[in-house]
Amino acid sequence: MELIKDFYDKTNRPVNLMEVCGTHTVAIFKHGIRSLLPEGLRLLSGPGCPVCVTSIKDIDKAIAFSMLDNVILCTFGDMMRVPGGKKSLSEAKAEGADIRIVYSPLDCLNIAKENGNKRVVFFSAGFETTTPSVAGTLFEAERQKIDNFYVYSVNKLVPPALDILLQSDKVNIDGFILPGHVSTIIGIHPYEFIAEKYKKPGVITGFKAEDILTGIAMLLKQIAEGRAAVEIQYKSVVTETGNQRAVDFINEFFEPCDSYWRGIGLLPNSGLRLREKYKHRDAETVFNIDVPDIADDYYKLGGCQCGLVLRGIKIPSECPLFGKACTPEKPVGACMVSTEGSCAAYYKYNF
């Protein structure tokens, strides 16, 4: 803490740091880190929760798949209550859709083998951390010739979202606490544009209190010295090059595509879709279902500020619905759904 105070004093101005990862947001609250920091040093939460940035249209399309005859939709549990245009997956399940919670994409293959007369769709949402496991499941489906298994991919890539954030004149970020889990896969190089193009420092940190505090000190040191580089605090796990085998596995099955991020918008080359070679596994291609576009302002009609929270423009407690109309038990916006969502973390630890 002495280093943090010393480096912060040397910056001689207020400083805004963004923790990109939802796991970091939870760890920061759990360890009471915000209360330890000097006044004027502000931590903002970023778009690092895959549940929170899954668009309304993507939820609606997953629901549409689940309502088809002889279709079983599989998903992770934290996707169930994310608000869609008219309902959530949980509400669709209550109305009779066959929607099942899985703990791994590989669980879907067992479901597919046990239900040979049905088509099993995995609703795949996540960042670079979880995408290799989806690629592995596709590999196994091909190897075992499980022909009734499909993937609906809304997987996303973190660096393009940070690029868009930094282009906005509404976002005031002086440095980034970069995600540890994602970085074990992609390494340091995909973030280098943060320092080279925007002259902002970034530090990849772990999730223990000492990891995060050390990372904050490293960021403040760069700011005080007028430097901008991407550094690794989490050296026990993260290397500069990442896990090339995992990256190669992702690239075998997936290719970049434009993707819509709830609260941010359509970002070029920020998503992952199945390559042409595996289009027979792509639920969007096979079922060819479209759903209406719903404006991003849809969930703001009642005053929800989720989009501004995801961009670090506001903190959750500045939303008029926070803790009132919007709670983890009855979420209005996606940021209140996942345990890694900014609003859910603020509510649990700070409300």
C-alpha positions in Angstrom: 0.0 0.0 0.0 2.9 2.4 0.6 4.1 1.9 -3.0 0.6 2.5 -4.3 0.3 5.7 -2.2 3.8 6.8 -3.2 3.3 6.3 -7.0 -0.2 7.8 -6.9 1.1 10.9 -5.2 3.7 11.2 -8.0 1.0 11.1 -10.7 -0.4 14.4 -9.1 -3.9 13.9 -10.5 -7.0 11.6 -10.2 -6.5 8.2 -11.9 -9.1 5.8 -13.3 -8.1 2.2 -13.7 -10.4 -0.4 -15.3 -10.4 -4.0 -14.2 -11.6 -5.8 -17.4 -12.4 -9.2 -15.9 -15.5 -9.9 -13.9 -13.5 -12.3 -11.7 -11.2 -9.3 -10.8 -14.3 -7.2 -9.9 -15.5 -9.8 -7.5 -12.0 -10.3 -6.0 -11.6 -6.5 -5.6 -14.8 -6.4 -3.6 -14.2 -9.6 -1.6 -10.8 -8.3 -0.4 -12.1 -4.7 0.2 -9.4 -3.3 -2.1 -11.4 -0.2 -3.1 -11.6 0.9 0.5 -7.8 0.7 0.8 -7.0 3.0 -2.1 -6.1 6.7 -1.9 -9.0 9.1 -2.6 -8.9 10.0 -6.3 -7.8 6.6 -7.4 -10.9 5.0 -8.9 -11.4 1.5 -10.1 -14.0 1.0 -12.9 -15.5 -2.3 -14.1 -15.2 -3.3 -17.7 -16.9 -5.6 -20.2 -15.2 -8.7 -19.0 -18.3 -10.8 -18.1 -19.4 -12.9 -21.1 -22.9 -13.2 -19.7 -23.3 -9.5 -19.4 -22.3 -8.7 -22.9 -24.4 -11.4 -24.6 -26.9 -9.4 -26.7 -30.6 -9.4 -26.5 -30.9 -10.9 -30.0 -28.5 -13.7 -29.1 -30.7 -14.7 -26.2 -33.8 -14.5 -28.3 -32.2 -16.7 -31.0 -31.2 -19.3 -28.4 -34.8 -19.3 -27.2 -36.0 -19.7 -30.7 -33.7 -22.8 -31.2 -35.1 -24.3 -28.0 -38.6 -24.0 -29.2 -38.0 -26.0 -32.3 -39.4 -29.6 -32.4 -36.9 -32.2 -31.2 -34.3 -29.7 -30.1 -32.5 -29.8 -26.7 -30.7 -26.5 -25.9 -27.8 -26.8 -23.5 -26.2 -23.9 -21.7 -24.3 -22.8 -18.6 -26.4 -22.0 -15.6 -25.6 -18.3 -15.5 -27.1 -17.7 -18.9 -30.6 -18.8 -17.8 -31.8 -15.5 -16.3 -30.3 -13.1 -18.8 -33.1 -10.9 -20.1 -34.0 -11.3 -23.7 -36.4 -9.2 -25.7 -39.5 -10.7 -24.1 -38.3 -13.5 -21.8 -35.2 -15.3 -20.5 -34.1 -18.9 -21.1 -35.4 -19.7 -17.6 -38.9 -18.5 -18.5 -38.8 -20.4 -21.9 -37.9 -23.5 -19.9 -40.9 -22.9 -17.6 -43.1 -22.7 -20.7 -42.0 -26.2 -21.9 -38.8 -25.7 -23.9 -36.2 -28.5 -23.3 -33.3 -26.4 -22.0 -30.6 -28.1 -19.9 -27.8 -26.7 -17.8 -24.4 -28.3 -18.4 -21.1 -27.8 -16.5 -18.9 -28.5 -19.6 -19.6 -28.5 -23.3 -18.6 -32.2 -23.3 -21.7 -33.0 -21.3 -23.7 -32.1 -24.5 -22.1 -35.1 -26.3 -23.5 -37.5 -23.7 -26.9 -35.9 -24.0 -26.7 -36.2 -27.8 -25.8 -39.9 -27.6 -28.6 -40.6 -25.2 -31.1 -38.7 -27.4 -30.3 -39.8 -30.9 -33.7 -38.8 -32.3 -33.2 -35.2 -31.1 -30.8 -32.3 -32.1 -28.6 -31.0 -29.3 -27.5 -27.3 -29.5 -24.9 -25.9 -27.2 -25.3 -22.2 -26.6 -21.7 -21.2 -26.4 -20.9 -17.9 -24.7 -17.5 -17.0 -23.4 -14.1 -15.4 -24.0 -10.8 -16.9 -25.1 -10.6 -18.8 -21.8 -13.5 -21.2 -22.4 -13.4 -21.4 -26.2 -10.7 -24.1 -26.3 -13.1 -26.5 -24.5 -15.7 -25.8 -27.1 -13.2 -26.6 -29.8 -12.3 -29.8 -28.0 -16.0 -30.8 -27.9 -16.3 -30.2 -31.6 -13.2 -32.3 -32.2 -14.8 -35.1 -30.2 -18.1 -34.8 -32.0 -16.3 -35.2 -35.3 -14.1 -38.0 -34.1 -17.0 -40.0 -32.6 -19.3 -39.0 -35.5 -22.0 -37.6 -33.2 -24.1 -36.1 -36.0 -26.9 -34.5 -33.9 -24.6 -32.1 -32.0 -24.5 -28.4 -32.9 -23.0 -25.2 -31.6 -24.6 -21.7 -31.4 -21.5 -19.6 -30.9 -21.6 -16.1 -29.4 -18.1 -16.4 -28.1 -16.2 -13.2 -28.0 -12.6 -11.8 -28.0 -11.5 -9.3 -25.4 -8.9 -7.1 -27.2 -11.3 -5.7 -29.8 -13.7 -4.5 -27.1 -10.8 -2.6 -25.3 -9.9 -1.0 -28.6 -13.4 0.3 -29.1 -13.6 1.6 -25.5 -10.4 3.6 -26.0 -11.8 5.2 -29.2 -14.7 6.7 -27.2 -14.4 10.2 -26.0 -16.8 9.3 -23.2 -14.5 6.8 -21.6 -11.8 8.1 -19.3 -9.4 5.3 -18.5 -5.7 5.8 -17.5 -4.7 2.1 -17.4 -6.0 -1.5 -17.5 -5.9 -4.3 -15.0 -5.9 -7.0 -17.7 -7.6 -10.4 -17.3 -5.5 -13.3 -15.9 -7.5 -16.2 -17.3 -7.9 -14.9 -20.8 -4.2 -14.0 -20.9 -3.1 -17.6 -20.1 -4.4 -18.4 -23.5 -3.6 -15.4 -25.7 -0.5 -14.0 -23.9 0.6 -10.4 -24.0 0.9 -9.5 -27.6 -2.8 -9.0 -28.5 -2.9 -6.2 -25.9 0.1 -4.3 -27.1 -2.0 -1.8 -29.1 -3.2 -0.4 -25.8 0.3 1.0 -25.1 1.5 1.5 -28.7 -1.7 3.1 -30.2 -3.3 4.7 -27.1 -0.3 5.3 -24.8 -2.1 3.6 -21.9 -0.4 1.1 -19.6 -1.8 -2.4 -18.9 -0.9 -5.0 -16.3 -2.0 -8.7 -16.4 -2.6 -9.7 -12.8 -3.7 -12.7 -10.8 -6.7 -12.8 -8.5 -5.3 -12.8 -5.0 -5.3 -9.5 -3.1 -1.6 -9.2 -3.3 -1.7 -9.8 -7.0 -4.2 -7.1 -7.6 -2.5 -4.6 -5.3 0.9 -5.3 -7.0 -0.7 -4.8 -10.4 -2.2 -1.4 -9.3 1.2 -0.3 -8.1 2.8 -1.4 -11.4 0.2 0.7 -13.3 0.7 3.7 -11.1 4.4 3.5 -11.5 4.1 3.6 -15.3 1.7 6.5 -15.1 4.0 8.4 -12.7 7.0 7.8 -15.0 5.1 8.8 -18.2 5.5 5.3 -19.6 3.0 3.0 -21.3 3.7 -0.8 -21.6 1.8 -4.0 -21.2 3.4 -5.9 -18.3 2.8 -9.3 -16.5 2.3 -9.5 -12.8 0.8 -13.0 -13.0 4.1 -14.6 -14.2 3.4 -17.9 -12.4 0.6 -18.6 -15.0 0.9 -16.1 -17.9 3.7 -16.0 -20.5 4.3 -13.5 -23.2 3.2 -16.0 -25.9 0.3 -17.6 -24.1 -0.8 -21.1 -24.8 -0.1 -21.5 -28.6 -1.6 -25.0 -28.7 -4.9 -23.7 -27.3 -4.8 -20.8 -29.8 -4.2 -23.2 -32.7 -7.1 -25.4 -31.5 -9.4 -22.4 -31.4 -8.2 -21.3 -34.9 -8.9 -24.8 -36.3 -12.6 -24.6 -35.6 -13.3 -20.9 -35.3 -12.7 -17.7 -37.2 -13.2 -14.0 -36.2 -16.5 -12.3 -37.1 -18.3 -9.1 -36.3 -20.2 -9.5 -33.0 -22.8 -7.5 -31.1 -21.9 -6.7 -27.5 -24.7 -5.7 -25.2 -24.2 -2.1 -24.0 -21.4 -1.5 -26.5 -22.6 -2.3 -30.0 -21.4 -4.1 -33.1 -17.7 -4.6 -32.9 -15.7 -5.7 -35.9 -13.8 -9.0 -35.6 -14.7 -9.3 -31.9 -16.6 -12.6 -32.1 -16.0 -16.2 -33.2 -18.0 -18.3 -35.6 -17.4 -21.8 -36.9 -15.3 -22.0 -40.0 -16.8 -23.1 -43.3 -15.3 -26.6 -42.8 -17.5 -27.1 -39.7 -20.7 -25.3 -40.8 -22.6 -28.6 -40.5 -22.2 -28.1 -36.7 -23.3 -24.4 -36.8 -26.8 -24.1 -35.4 -27.3 -20.7 -37.2 -26.5 -22.3 -40.6 -28.4 -25.6 -40.0 -31.6 -24.2 -38.6 -31.6 -20.8 -40.4 -33.7 -19.0 -37.9 -33.7 -15.2 -37.6 -35.3 -13.1 -34.8 -36.1 -9.4 -34.9 -33.4 -6.9 -34.0 -34.0 -5.1 -30.8 -32.4 -1.8 -30.2 -29.7 -1.7 -27.5 -31.9 0.9 -25.7 -34.6 -1.7 -25.1 -33.4 -2.6 -21.6 -32.8 1.1 -20.8 -36.4 2.0 -21.2 -37.0 1.6 -17.5 -33.8 3.5 -16.7 -31.3 0.6 -16.6 -27.8 1.8 -17.1 -26.1 -1.5 -17.8 -24.6 -0.4 -21.1 -22.9 2.6 -19.4 -21.6 0.4 -16.6 -20.1 -2.1 -19.1 -18.2 0.8 -20.7 -16.9 2.2 -17.4 -18.8 5.4 -17.8 -20.9 4.8 -14.7 -20.7 2.6 -11.6 -23.6 0.4 -10.8 -24.8 2.5 -7.8 -25.3 5.4 -10.1 -28.1 3.5 -11.9 -31.6 4.6 -10.6 -32.8 0.9 -10.6 -29.8 -0.5 -8.6 -30.9 -2.3 -5.5 -34.5 -1.2 -6.1 -36.3 -2.5 -9.2 -33.1 -4.4 -10.1 -31.7 -7.0 -7.8 -30.0 -10.4 -8.3 -33.3 -12.1 -7.5 -35.1 -10.0 -10.1 -32.6 -8.6 -12.5 -33.5 -5.9 -15.1 -30.1 -5.7 -16.8 -27.6 -8.5 -17.6 -25.0 -7.0 -15.2 -27.1 -8.1 -12.3 -27.4 -11.7 -13.4 -24.0 -13.3 -13.3 -22.0 -13.5 -10.1 -19.2 -11.9 -12.1 -21.5 -9.0 -13.3 -20.5 -5.6 -12.1 -23.9 -4.8 -10.6 -24.2 -8.2 -8.9 -20.8 -7.7 -7.3 -21.6 -4.1 -6.1 -24.9 -5.4 -4.7 -23.4 -8.3 -2.8 -20.4 -6.5 -1.4 -21.2 -2.8 -1.4 -24.9 -2.2 -1.2 
